[in-house]
Structure formats: structure tokens, C-alpha cells
Amino acid sequence: PSAPPQDVHLLSLSSTSIKVSWVAPPAASRHGDIVRYTVSYQAVNGEDTERHEAPDVGADATSYVLEGLEKWTEYQVWVRAHTDVGPGPESTAVRVRTNED
């Protein structure tokens, strides 16, 4: 795809989980069928600031719940769509903080 997923929103569900939701890239910019999405996330601070990737998120998915996160920690999240040809651009990073216990 030549455009990233649109309208990426984050919702903190608990102290260790965040729900990520998005809208597929515009049809004109897909250049083929979307085969999967990648959801990447990274703690802005905290013990683990490495970037992580959610395992294969299905082509029909419009949301995904990230679990096992650190509590009361700010995360930034990116979503990207893939076709058979390869990955498209990442969405702009969106940030949210997990809840306190």
C-alpha cells in the first residue's frame, strides 16, 4: 500500500493492556489485497523501551489488544498494512498511557 492505515486510536483497557483500532488504507492506495497488518509498540520510558511487534494481525482486523504491558507507562503505537508485495508505510505514532492498578 502507498498509504498507512487511517484513524489509529488507542484505548487503555487496564494497567497492562491497550486496545488499538484503525481503518484500512483508502482503496485507491492499497495496490492489491491487504493480507495482514503489523502493530508495533514501544514504551516511551520504563524498564523495556525496545520496540515490539504484535504477531500476525489478520487482514480483516480493525482492532487488536496489546497485552502484558507495563502499568502506568506511556506507549507509542504504529500500524502498517501489508499486501502480497510487501508492507506499506507506518501510521503516525499515537501515544497512550496504561492505567494504574
C-alpha positions in Angstrom: 0.0 0.0 0.0 1.1 3.6 -0.6 -0.8 4.9 2.4 -0.8 3.9 6.0 -3.9 2.7 8.0 -6.1 5.7 8.9 -7.7 6.9 12.2 -5.4 5.0 14.6 -6.9 5.2 18.1 -5.7 3.8 21.4 -7.7 3.0 24.4 -6.2 1.9 27.7 -8.2 -1.1 28.9 -6.3 -1.9 32.0 -2.9 -1.4 33.7 -1.4 -3.9 31.3 -3.4 -3.8 28.1 -4.2 -1.3 25.3 -6.8 -1.6 22.5 -5.5 -0.4 19.1 -8.1 0.4 16.4 -7.7 1.6 12.9 -9.3 2.0 9.5 -7.8 0.2 6.4 -5.9 2.4 4.0 -8.0 4.1 1.3 -8.9 1.6 -1.5 -7.1 3.7 -4.2 -3.8 3.4 -2.3 -3.9 -0.3 -1.4 -2.4 -1.7 -4.7 -3.7 -5.2 -4.1 -5.5 -7.1 -1.3 -4.3 -6.5 2.2 -3.1 -9.8 3.6 -2.2 -8.7 7.2 -1.4 -5.8 9.5 1.5 -5.2 11.8 1.0 -3.4 15.1 4.3 -2.2 16.6 4.6 -0.7 20.0 7.2 0.8 22.3 7.3 2.1 25.8 8.3 5.7 25.8 10.0 5.2 29.2 10.2 2.4 31.7 12.1 -0.9 32.0 11.6 -2.1 28.5 11.9 0.6 25.8 12.6 -1.9 23.0 10.2 -1.8 20.0 7.9 -4.8 19.8 5.6 -6.2 17.1 2.3 -8.0 17.6 2.3 -11.3 15.8 0.2 -11.6 12.5 -2.9 -9.5 12.7 -5.4 -10.7 10.2 -6.3 -8.8 7.0 -9.9 -8.3 8.2 -8.9 -7.0 11.6 -9.7 -3.4 12.6 -8.5 -3.6 16.1 -6.0 -5.5 18.3 -5.4 -5.7 22.0 -1.8 -5.4 23.2 -1.3 -7.3 26.5 1.4 -7.8 29.0 2.4 -4.2 29.1 3.9 -2.2 32.0 1.5 -0.4 34.2 1.2 3.4 34.2 3.6 3.6 31.3 3.3 5.7 28.1 3.4 3.7 24.9 3.6 4.7 21.3 2.0 2.5 18.7 2.2 2.3 14.9 0.1 0.2 12.5 1.0 -0.8 8.9 -0.8 -2.8 6.2 0.8 -5.5 4.1 -0.1 -6.8 0.7 1.5 -9.8 -1.1 4.0 -7.3 -2.5 5.1 -6.1 0.9 4.5 -3.6 3.7 3.1 -0.1 3.3 4.1 2.9 5.3 3.5 3.1 9.0 0.9 5.2 10.5 2.0 8.2 12.6 2.8 7.2 16.1 0.0 7.5 18.6 0.6 7.6 22.3 -1.4 6.4 25.3 -0.6 5.6 29.0 -1.7 2.4 30.5 -3.8 2.6 33.6 -2.7 2.4 37.2 -3.7 -0.7 39.1 
